[in-house]
């Protein structure tokens, strides 16, 4: 009897020890933010530790950045990972030079200092690396974090907003690890669930205590490939209140929400009177159609299989324990939120169509393309006039669903296959999942920022597809001028030939003494810095490697403004 009692006690003790409260990332508030990206490690599995990336004091992921609409922020990103990286502020409307795409590399042991005014509405955004061909390998190792934007309109609503108390970040990832316990960037057999960086395959071992009142969950799918069909153990309903870029007009009462990689949603749960109860966040993968990673495994020949054991099944993700309510709890669901004002088609200046294509109709693992073209750092796919209202049509001609992400601007869904957007997609979006052989139309307007040197990106947010070339780029310009920067007197200064190979000529009709020409390569290394000697100068570039180079002439043209002339050129060998 005594041995049985001891055995039961040990089982309870082991179970108690194995219980892990969900990690809630700490927060940083502005206006000054410091992020140090560094190498780290986590014991996700028994045996070898998993090598990770993280920010600041974390071992995985980074702090949640709290931004306020209308404020000026100053962010310093310090790169200590032993490799070049970038940081993209996913969903934020910022100048192209601060967007953090592949044209803004941060060298190892170097810092990057974006400064911008927060112009986005209250919503949930995130940050992650965006280096060409290395986004997946860096992001899935933990180099990511949440961004919460607050504004005056959201502040007037009776909503939970006490971070970590009634307003919770839920960052869900599904990843594939190799036999040495290291993250794999392909992930087509992904089966390791992480929530806020906590391994959650045994949902009873990872839990979150939530108060018996109305709570808010900020859902982010930060997976490399898997889409989730989120819901809760029946019969619990929830209310979606926000999409990627802002609040909906009305709370949407539902039991399911599909979130593809890169997408976010905010939901409310009414837990009044549920003190002491337990329920689970689930993914109802059995309800997803074939072709969406997360739905049933698709038959295929050749290439790595898409046969994760999580495909096409329903499974628990996170356990919730309902505890007593907090002081001054939110106990009601608002009946209305804000008034969205989508752009109208009678305002449209241009229509564009992007086809998702592959080498043939049976390709399951890529490569995939936009309009049959793979990404080229030197090719600007679209030059878009400032303030252009546009309708983009996305046509998926492949057997695989692709989440399409647009940098710079949010958009409104017009229709899917001619059918108007459903309630959960009627808010501001910056990622949209396009299933196989589907068509989606959205409307947007390119406002505020024109930059003819640094482009914005659009791409598939399945990271292996993005890194393999399913990405394009566009520039927002006061007029269609290609990749040369505009200036009041740009005709007075130009570099030729472009592309160049051995000699670079510089002509500056309004030359004044002490003007300095600075040229850097794509990674930011200075390759040339000299004062101009007159109106015409020649530089030997025969030893320079092929690639993109950026120039900056200071001071600028002799107009007394002291504004630098910037641009870029290509060296071909």
NUROSE-803052 format. One line per 2 residues: number of its first residue (from 0); their letters; for each residue y, z, x of C-alpha. Coordinates in nm, 3 decimals. Example, Ala and Ser with C-alpha at 12.3 -4.5 7.8 and 13.67 -1.06 7.14 Angstrom:
2
0	as	-0.450:0.780:1.230; -0.106:0.714:1.367
***
This chain:
573
0	xx	0.000:0.000:0.000; 0.237:0.096:0.280
2	xx	0.161:-0.231:0.464; 0.230:-0.430:0.145
4	xx	0.562:-0.250:0.102; 0.661:-0.321:0.462
6	xx	0.562:-0.688:0.419; 0.773:-0.725:0.106
8	xx	1.063:-0.552:0.279; 1.038:-0.791:0.573
10	xx	1.033:-1.093:0.341; 1.347:-0.968:0.168
12	xx	1.510:-0.897:0.503; 1.427:-1.242:0.636
14	xx	1.556:-1.403:0.317; 1.877:-1.199:0.339
16	xx	1.929:-1.287:0.704; 1.869:-1.656:0.625
18	xx	2.140:-1.655:0.361; 2.453:-1.822:0.500
20	xx	2.793:-1.809:0.330; 2.964:-2.146:0.323
22	xx	3.208:-2.189:0.609; 3.566:-2.241:0.486
24	xx	3.781:-2.418:0.749; 4.099:-2.235:0.844
26	xx	4.439:-2.387:0.764; 4.742:-2.503:0.959
28	xx	5.086:-2.515:0.801; 5.391:-2.701:0.927
30	xx	5.619:-2.844:1.015; 5.457:-2.838:1.361
32	xx	5.082:-2.896:1.395; 4.871:-2.881:1.711
34	xx	4.521:-3.029:1.714; 4.300:-3.023:2.023
36	xx	3.992:-3.241:1.991; 3.717:-3.117:2.221
38	xx	3.345:-3.123:2.294; 3.129:-2.849:2.147
40	xx	2.777:-2.783:2.020; 2.600:-2.637:1.716
42	xx	2.245:-2.507:1.665; 2.166:-2.712:1.354
44	xx	1.791:-2.710:1.426; 1.545:-2.508:1.630
46	xx	1.508:-2.633:1.984; 1.782:-2.840:2.145
48	xx	2.141:-2.785:2.035; 2.335:-3.073:1.882
50	xx	2.637:-3.197:2.074; 2.946:-3.207:1.855
52	xx	3.318:-3.273:1.848; 3.562:-3.033:1.686
54	xx	3.928:-2.935:1.669; 4.092:-2.618:1.796
56	xx	3.866:-2.309:1.779; 3.602:-2.473:1.558
58	xx	3.258:-2.581:1.677; 3.242:-2.859:1.419
60	xx	3.516:-3.020:1.205; 3.880:-2.913:1.220
62	xx	4.130:-2.700:1.032; 4.267:-2.804:0.693
64	xx	4.626:-2.928:0.727; 4.861:-2.815:0.449
66	xx	5.148:-3.063:0.406; 5.438:-3.056:0.164
68	xx	5.580:-3.370:0.009; 5.925:-3.453:0.144
70	xx	5.898:-3.252:0.466; 5.914:-3.389:0.819
72	xx	5.605:-3.309:1.025; 5.546:-3.312:1.399
74	xx	5.179:-3.337:1.502; 5.045:-3.314:1.856
76	xx	4.689:-3.437:1.907; 4.539:-3.348:2.244
78	xx	4.226:-3.542:2.343; 3.971:-3.344:2.545
80	xx	3.644:-3.520:2.453; 3.597:-3.720:2.774
82	xx	3.652:-4.053:2.597; 3.931:-4.248:2.431
84	xx	3.986:-4.176:2.064; 4.237:-4.214:1.781
86	xx	4.317:-4.001:1.476; 4.376:-4.170:1.141
88	xx	4.547:-3.983:0.858; 4.324:-4.122:0.586
90	xx	4.522:-4.190:0.268; 4.864:-4.094:0.402
92	xx	5.152:-4.339:0.364; 5.301:-4.339:0.715
94	xx	5.452:-4.593:0.956; 5.190:-4.818:1.116
96	xx	5.255:-4.675:1.462; 5.156:-4.330:1.332
98	xx	4.865:-4.445:1.114; 4.612:-4.384:1.392
100	xx	4.417:-4.708:1.373; 4.246:-4.878:1.669
102	xx	4.581:-5.000:1.807; 4.691:-4.639:1.874
104	xx	4.440:-4.510:2.132; 4.463:-4.160:2.279
106	xx	4.324:-4.154:2.632; 4.115:-3.863:2.751
108	xx	4.334:-3.570:2.865; 4.631:-3.733:2.693
110	xx	4.830:-3.639:2.383; 4.968:-3.834:2.088
112	xx	5.269:-3.711:1.895; 5.310:-3.872:1.550
114	xx	5.617:-3.765:1.354; 5.675:-3.869:0.995
116	xx	5.797:-3.763:0.653; 5.526:-3.671:0.404
118	xx	5.562:-3.922:0.119; 5.230:-3.878:-0.062
120	xx	5.174:-3.709:-0.395; 4.977:-3.386:-0.419
122	xx	4.611:-3.465:-0.352; 4.329:-3.428:-0.101
124	xx	4.329:-3.649:0.210; 4.155:-3.624:0.547
126	xx	4.175:-3.714:0.915; 3.916:-3.867:1.148
128	xx	3.884:-4.097:1.454; 3.932:-4.470:1.411
130	xx	3.863:-4.628:1.750; 3.722:-4.980:1.730
132	xx	3.340:-4.970:1.751; 3.337:-4.591:1.803
134	xx	3.447:-4.453:1.466; 3.092:-4.361:1.360
136	xx	2.978:-4.195:1.680; 3.290:-3.975:1.691
138	xx	3.334:-3.894:1.323; 2.973:-3.798:1.251
140	xx	2.974:-3.559:1.546; 3.235:-3.352:1.366
142	xx	3.576:-3.495:1.453; 3.721:-3.471:1.102
144	xx	3.920:-3.239:0.881; 4.080:-3.207:0.540
146	xx	4.446:-3.257:0.447; 4.601:-3.102:0.137
148	xx	4.937:-3.232:0.019; 5.140:-3.026:-0.227
150	xx	5.438:-3.141:-0.435; 5.676:-3.013:-0.702
152	xx	5.499:-3.188:-0.993; 5.164:-3.031:-0.912
154	xx	5.332:-2.693:-0.860; 5.446:-2.682:-1.224
156	xx	5.088:-2.699:-1.352; 4.867:-2.396:-1.406
158	xx	4.600:-2.489:-1.152; 4.396:-2.294:-0.896
160	xx	4.561:-2.333:-0.556; 4.465:-2.019:-0.359
162	xx	4.280:-2.180:-0.070; 3.933:-2.034:-0.017
164	xx	3.970:-1.800:-0.318; 3.983:-2.026:-0.624
166	xx	4.059:-2.359:-0.450; 3.772:-2.466:-0.223
168	xx	3.723:-2.752:0.026; 3.379:-2.912:-0.010
170	xx	3.319:-3.160:0.275; 2.976:-3.317:0.225
172	xx	2.797:-3.520:0.492; 2.450:-3.664:0.515
174	xx	2.339:-3.762:0.864; 2.045:-3.877:1.071
176	xx	1.941:-3.694:1.386; 1.706:-3.814:1.657
178	xx	1.410:-3.631:1.812; 1.649:-3.455:2.051
180	xx	1.856:-3.320:1.759; 2.152:-3.550:1.830
182	xx	2.348:-3.729:1.557; 2.276:-4.100:1.519
184	xx	2.553:-4.338:1.424; 2.333:-4.570:1.217
186	xx	2.208:-4.313:0.970; 1.999:-4.541:0.747
188	xx	1.732:-4.270:0.735; 1.984:-3.990:0.689
190	xx	1.832:-3.671:0.555; 2.033:-3.383:0.706
192	xx	2.290:-3.241:0.464; 2.599:-3.063:0.591
194	xx	2.861:-2.891:0.375; 3.175:-2.791:0.566
196	xx	2.964:-2.826:0.880; 2.696:-2.586:0.752
198	xx	2.344:-2.727:0.730; 2.249:-2.722:0.364
200	xx	1.907:-2.885:0.326; 1.771:-2.559:0.187
202	xx	2.034:-2.503:-0.079; 1.922:-2.142:-0.131
204	xx	2.022:-2.060:0.226; 2.383:-2.176:0.196
206	xx	2.596:-2.031:-0.079; 2.954:-1.995:-0.198
208	xx	3.075:-1.698:-0.399; 3.314:-1.816:-0.672
210	xx	3.506:-1.605:-0.925; 3.433:-1.608:-1.300
212	xx	3.743:-1.809:-1.392; 3.868:-2.166:-1.354
214	xx	3.810:-2.284:-0.996; 3.905:-2.601:-0.812
216	xx	3.675:-2.797:-0.581; 3.814:-3.061:-0.345
218	xx	3.522:-3.297:-0.289; 3.519:-3.523:0.018
220	xx	3.232:-3.754:0.106; 3.258:-3.769:0.486
222	xx	2.915:-3.931:0.532; 2.867:-4.236:0.743
224	xx	2.682:-4.422:0.470; 2.548:-4.221:0.172
226	xx	2.712:-4.218:-0.170; 2.669:-3.908:-0.385
228	xx	2.636:-3.889:-0.761; 2.771:-3.535:-0.792
230	xx	2.697:-3.305:-1.080; 2.584:-2.949:-1.142
232	xx	2.273:-2.788:-1.280; 2.265:-2.867:-1.651
234	xx	2.441:-2.818:-1.884; 2.753:-2.741:-1.679
236	xx	3.047:-2.976:-1.744; 3.346:-3.013:-1.516
238	xx	3.690:-3.169:-1.535; 3.806:-3.430:-1.286
240	xx	4.180:-3.389:-1.227; 4.249:-3.612:-0.923
242	xx	4.132:-3.923:-0.743; 4.196:-4.015:-0.378
244	xx	4.575:-4.024:-0.396; 4.691:-3.802:-0.678
246	xx	4.643:-3.637:-1.013; 4.516:-3.820:-1.321
248	xx	4.717:-3.832:-1.643; 4.462:-3.611:-1.820
250	xx	4.166:-3.399:-1.709; 3.848:-3.601:-1.748
252	xx	3.560:-3.403:-1.905; 3.233:-3.521:-1.748
254	xx	2.901:-3.421:-1.594; 2.887:-3.678:-1.312
256	xx	3.116:-3.825:-1.050; 3.010:-4.086:-0.795
258	xx	3.184:-4.050:-0.460; 3.127:-4.303:-0.182
260	xx	3.204:-4.247:0.189; 3.576:-4.187:0.237
262	xx	3.646:-4.110:-0.130; 3.781:-3.778:-0.258
264	xx	3.806:-3.615:-0.599; 3.936:-3.284:-0.729
266	xx	3.752:-3.112:-1.010; 3.790:-2.795:-1.216
268	xx	3.501:-2.574:-1.325; 3.548:-2.327:-1.611
270	xx	3.337:-2.025:-1.510; 3.487:-1.778:-1.758
272	xx	3.222:-1.531:-1.874; 2.966:-1.645:-1.614
274	xx	2.985:-1.342:-1.383; 2.644:-1.284:-1.223
276	xx	2.514:-1.636:-1.288; 2.400:-1.889:-1.029
278	xx	2.423:-2.267:-1.036; 2.405:-2.559:-0.791
280	xx	2.610:-2.858:-0.686; 2.365:-3.148:-0.701
282	xx	2.339:-3.515:-0.623; 2.171:-3.712:-0.901
284	xx	2.055:-3.995:-0.678; 1.787:-4.099:-0.926
286	xx	2.070:-4.226:-1.150; 2.221:-4.453:-0.884
288	xx	2.129:-4.822:-0.892; 1.949:-4.995:-0.610
290	xx	2.186:-5.133:-0.350; 2.394:-4.817:-0.324
292	xx	2.280:-4.605:-0.029; 2.166:-4.292:-0.208
294	xx	1.993:-4.480:-0.485; 1.633:-4.608:-0.470
296	xx	1.520:-4.748:-0.136; 1.549:-5.125:-0.126
298	xx	1.257:-5.333:0.002; 1.348:-5.524:0.316
300	xx	1.192:-5.702:0.609; 1.306:-5.656:0.966
302	xx	1.578:-5.424:1.094; 1.590:-5.047:1.053
304	xx	1.462:-4.927:0.714; 1.693:-4.769:0.455
306	xx	1.418:-4.528:0.353; 1.572:-4.183:0.370
308	xx	1.361:-3.925:0.184; 1.676:-3.839:-0.014
310	xx	1.707:-4.189:-0.161; 1.667:-4.217:-0.536
312	xx	1.601:-3.850:-0.605; 1.794:-3.556:-0.747
314	xx	1.850:-3.267:-0.509; 2.052:-2.949:-0.471
316	xx	2.337:-2.943:-0.220; 2.507:-2.605:-0.250
318	xx	2.437:-2.277:-0.430; 2.718:-2.105:-0.622
320	xx	2.709:-1.734:-0.701; 2.957:-1.634:-0.973
322	xx	3.129:-1.304:-0.892; 3.398:-1.105:-1.079
324	xx	3.734:-1.277:-1.136; 4.030:-1.233:-0.906
326	xx	4.362:-1.073:-0.991; 4.575:-1.301:-1.213
328	xx	4.307:-1.567:-1.252; 4.354:-1.915:-1.395
330	xx	4.146:-1.915:-1.714; 4.234:-2.239:-1.891
332	xx	4.205:-2.611:-1.826; 4.540:-2.789:-1.863
334	xx	4.556:-3.043:-2.144; 4.777:-3.285:-1.947
336	xx	4.857:-3.340:-1.579; 5.112:-3.600:-1.466
338	xx	5.224:-3.945:-1.580; 5.098:-4.223:-1.356
340	xx	5.295:-4.548:-1.364; 5.070:-4.829:-1.240
342	xx	5.228:-5.152:-1.128; 5.207:-5.431:-1.384
344	xx	5.070:-5.779:-1.330; 5.397:-5.935:-1.443
346	xx	5.548:-5.784:-1.126; 5.299:-5.952:-0.891
348	xx	5.427:-6.150:-0.593; 5.092:-6.253:-0.443
350	xx	4.719:-6.267:-0.513; 4.456:-6.231:-0.242
352	xx	4.077:-6.244:-0.249; 3.842:-6.083:0.002
354	xx	3.476:-6.179:-0.010; 3.215:-5.941:0.132
356	xx	2.965:-6.168:0.306; 2.661:-6.165:0.535
358	xx	2.460:-6.418:0.732; 2.231:-6.468:0.433
360	xx	2.149:-6.317:0.092; 1.866:-6.097:0.222
362	xx	2.059:-5.905:0.490; 2.042:-5.531:0.431
364	xx	2.153:-5.384:0.763; 2.433:-5.624:0.857
366	xx	2.632:-5.753:1.016; 2.863:-5.786:0.720
368	xx	3.196:-5.967:0.711; 3.518:-6.014:0.522
370	xx	3.557:-6.380:0.430; 3.285:-6.471:0.684
372	xx	3.491:-6.336:0.976; 3.417:-6.039:1.199
374	xx	3.699:-5.811:1.314; 3.924:-5.938:1.592
376	xx	4.191:-5.709:1.738; 4.407:-6.015:1.808
378	xx	4.385:-6.173:1.463; 4.629:-6.068:1.192
380	xx	4.454:-6.153:0.868; 4.757:-6.112:0.642
382	xx	5.132:-6.085:0.696; 5.267:-5.915:0.386
384	xx	5.638:-5.909:0.299; 5.789:-5.566:0.252
386	xx	5.792:-5.455:-0.115; 5.541:-5.721:-0.214
388	xx	5.345:-5.633:-0.530; 4.998:-5.777:-0.494
390	xx	4.664:-5.806:-0.672; 4.362:-5.804:-0.442
392	xx	4.023:-5.919:-0.569; 3.718:-5.783:-0.387
394	xx	3.402:-5.990:-0.438; 3.078:-5.847:-0.299
396	xx	2.839:-6.131:-0.224; 2.586:-5.909:-0.046
398	xx	2.290:-5.696:-0.157; 2.456:-5.375:-0.035
400	xx	2.739:-5.172:-0.189; 3.050:-5.135:0.028
402	xx	3.330:-4.876:-0.007; 3.652:-5.067:0.066
404	xx	3.939:-4.866:0.220; 4.299:-4.985:0.238
406	xx	4.533:-4.822:0.490; 4.904:-4.764:0.424
408	xx	4.913:-4.776:0.043; 4.732:-4.642:-0.260
410	xx	4.628:-4.883:-0.533; 4.537:-4.882:-0.902
412	xx	4.210:-5.033:-1.024; 4.270:-5.309:-1.277
414	xx	3.911:-5.395:-1.366; 3.549:-5.423:-1.257
416	xx	3.391:-5.754:-1.350; 3.668:-5.800:-1.605
418	xx	3.619:-5.455:-1.763; 3.916:-5.215:-1.745
420	xx	3.899:-4.917:-1.514; 3.713:-4.615:-1.650
422	xx	3.897:-4.279:-1.681; 3.770:-4.143:-1.348
424	xx	3.914:-4.445:-1.163; 4.252:-4.469:-1.336
426	xx	4.443:-4.267:-1.077; 4.573:-4.355:-0.731
428	xx	4.294:-4.480:-0.505; 4.260:-4.584:-0.141
430	xx	3.879:-4.631:-0.138; 3.678:-4.819:-0.398
432	xx	3.301:-4.874:-0.402; 3.204:-5.233:-0.479
434	xx	2.832:-5.257:-0.575; 2.622:-5.566:-0.493
436	xx	2.746:-5.885:-0.658; 3.030:-5.697:-0.829
438	xx	3.397:-5.786:-0.841; 3.689:-5.541:-0.842
440	xx	4.060:-5.612:-0.883; 4.334:-5.369:-0.783
442	xx	4.713:-5.378:-0.776; 4.938:-5.226:-0.510
444	xx	5.284:-5.248:-0.357; 5.362:-5.245:0.016
446	xx	5.667:-5.023:0.048; 5.886:-4.848:0.305
448	xx	5.737:-4.948:0.641; 5.765:-5.284:0.817
450	xx	5.617:-5.315:1.165; 5.536:-5.645:1.330
452	xx	5.379:-5.489:1.639; 5.121:-5.243:1.505
454	xx	4.904:-5.353:1.210; 4.734:-5.156:0.934
456	xx	4.359:-5.182:0.869; 4.135:-5.251:0.573
458	xx	3.762:-5.203:0.613; 3.428:-5.095:0.476
460	xx	3.401:-4.715:0.502; 3.030:-4.729:0.579
462	xx	3.100:-4.647:0.941; 2.821:-4.857:1.092
464	xx	2.954:-5.159:0.898; 3.311:-5.091:1.011
466	xx	3.211:-5.055:1.377; 3.004:-5.373:1.356
468	xx	3.311:-5.572:1.248; 3.355:-5.534:0.870
470	xx	3.726:-5.478:0.913; 4.049:-5.673:0.891
472	xx	4.414:-5.603:0.960; 4.750:-5.681:0.810
474	xx	5.115:-5.640:0.898; 5.395:-5.548:0.663
476	xx	5.701:-5.746:0.762; 6.049:-5.822:0.628
478	xx	5.937:-6.185:0.650; 5.635:-6.382:0.760
480	xx	5.678:-6.377:1.136; 5.329:-6.330:1.274
482	xx	5.286:-6.058:1.537; 5.624:-6.067:1.713
484	xx	5.859:-5.782:1.627; 6.179:-5.864:1.440
486	xx	6.519:-5.770:1.577; 6.875:-5.854:1.478
488	xx	6.896:-6.080:1.785; 6.530:-6.144:1.858
490	xx	6.601:-6.504:1.953; 6.787:-6.372:2.258
492	xx	6.470:-6.218:2.402; 6.123:-6.369:2.420
494	xx	5.813:-6.372:2.638; 5.611:-6.689:2.699
496	xx	5.354:-6.835:2.711; 5.164:-6.628:2.456
498	xx	4.870:-6.622:2.517; 4.926:-6.618:2.894
500	xx	4.680:-6.636:3.185; 4.845:-6.624:3.530
502	xx	5.224:-6.621:3.479; 5.442:-6.445:3.222
504	xx	5.801:-6.561:3.172; 6.074:-6.335:3.029
506	xx	6.393:-6.481:2.888; 6.683:-6.256:2.785
508	xx	6.999:-6.447:2.698; 7.204:-6.126:2.660
510	xx	7.083:-5.966:2.981; 7.280:-5.668:3.111
512	xx	7.206:-5.475:3.433; 6.964:-5.180:3.440
514	xx	6.743:-5.307:3.160; 6.382:-5.197:3.220
516	xx	6.073:-5.381:3.102; 5.768:-5.161:3.043
518	xx	5.425:-5.315:2.978; 5.115:-5.117:2.883
520	xx	4.759:-5.216:2.809; 4.571:-5.145:2.486
522	xx	4.477:-4.795:2.605; 4.836:-4.702:2.688
524	xx	4.810:-4.733:3.068; 5.128:-4.864:3.234
526	xx	5.060:-5.195:3.411; 5.420:-5.298:3.479
528	xx	5.755:-5.121:3.491; 6.051:-5.292:3.657
530	xx	6.419:-5.364:3.598; 6.502:-5.721:3.497
532	xx	6.682:-5.924:3.762; 6.870:-6.160:3.532
534	xx	6.838:-6.377:3.226; 6.506:-6.530:3.339
536	xx	6.224:-6.343:3.511; 5.867:-6.431:3.606
538	xx	5.575:-6.192:3.645; 5.241:-6.271:3.808
540	xx	4.958:-6.149:3.585; 4.670:-6.324:3.763
542	xx	4.499:-5.989:3.836; 4.540:-5.849:3.487
544	xx	4.237:-5.828:3.264; 4.209:-6.020:2.940
546	xx	4.328:-5.836:2.631; 4.628:-5.717:2.431
548	xx	4.940:-5.587:2.608; 5.248:-5.419:2.465
550	xx	5.602:-5.457:2.599; 5.915:-5.251:2.555
552	xx	6.260:-5.349:2.685; 6.517:-5.065:2.711
554	xx	6.798:-5.059:2.637; 6.774:-5.338:2.386
556	xx	6.996:-5.638:2.344; 7.357:-5.595:2.449
558	xx	7.471:-5.494:2.101; 7.559:-5.136:2.187
560	xx	7.285:-4.993:1.963; 7.048:-4.894:2.241
562	xx	6.741:-4.986:2.035; 6.432:-5.097:2.226
564	xx	6.286:-5.442:2.177; 5.910:-5.415:2.135
566	xx	5.626:-5.658:2.092; 5.289:-5.762:2.221
568	xx	5.124:-6.057:2.388; 4.777:-6.171:2.484
570	xx	4.628:-6.233:2.826; 4.342:-6.482:2.824
572	x	4.121:-6.572:3.120
***
